[in-house]
Amino acid sequence: MNRVIRRLLAIAAALATAVGLSLGTSIMASANVNGHVIYTTPAAGYQVHSAKAFNDVRATVTFPFITGATSQVNLLLQHTRGAAPTAELSLVYNGGRSNEWTLKWGFSPTSTTPALHTVMPRVEVTNSPVYLEIHYSTKSHQIVFSAGSERHPVVRHTVSGVHGQFSAPIVEVASVYQLADTLPAGAEQASFSRVGVTELLNPGNPSSPTKPLTLAAESLDTFEATVSGQPPTPANPLTLVPSRPQAGSAFQVIAPD
């Protein structure tokens, strides 16, 4: 009987630890992060939880030079959570041990997973910050995808004829080419700095004034990855989690120990 009780206590303690990691690292320590955690299989990061309209999402991303840092970074402008239209700008890992990523863009008026198209075939980004930005012009109805340095980003592609409203910007890491639970324990997959969005103060006005905000200025939902995509348990551990937003909305995405 004592053995059974000890086993039950061990399971309860492990579950508390898993849930504590899920909630404690990304929610309790940051007032801007609300209590809504979205569990997925591949992705971890933050999504704005708001009824406002935004026309911009931006971030500077840095990949560490470590074996196992193979994840893809995604910036998305989405109508609402899980609803099209969706614009996406991604750094996609090239595979192998190259430590190189390919810059890709995508837009779909009807899908939340737009097909991605290559912008730059080889982008050396390991330990080198790369600025990414998706901007929607309500005046010209264009989506503009930019990348490069923070001071001098370059327009890489534009999509015209876009009519929509975007209330759910996302910044995330996704382990799409390697199962997240096979990543090295504790390995950082990417770090973000200067993460922000731009609010449209009058969405119905094509020349609406705007208000640049840090990501942490808005209420955020948290994306966390588990083996099954369901809430964490000892048998279904966390595989990718974001750290809480720091100054300038900086955060990391890691594979937990």
Helices and strands as residue ranges (DSSP letters): H 2-23, I 24-28, E 33-40, E 43-48, E 54-62, E 72-80, E 83-93, E 101-108, E 117-123, E 130-137, E 142-148, E 153-159, E 170-174, G 180-182, E 188-200, E 210-214, G 215-217, E 220-226, E 238-242, G 247-249, E 251-254
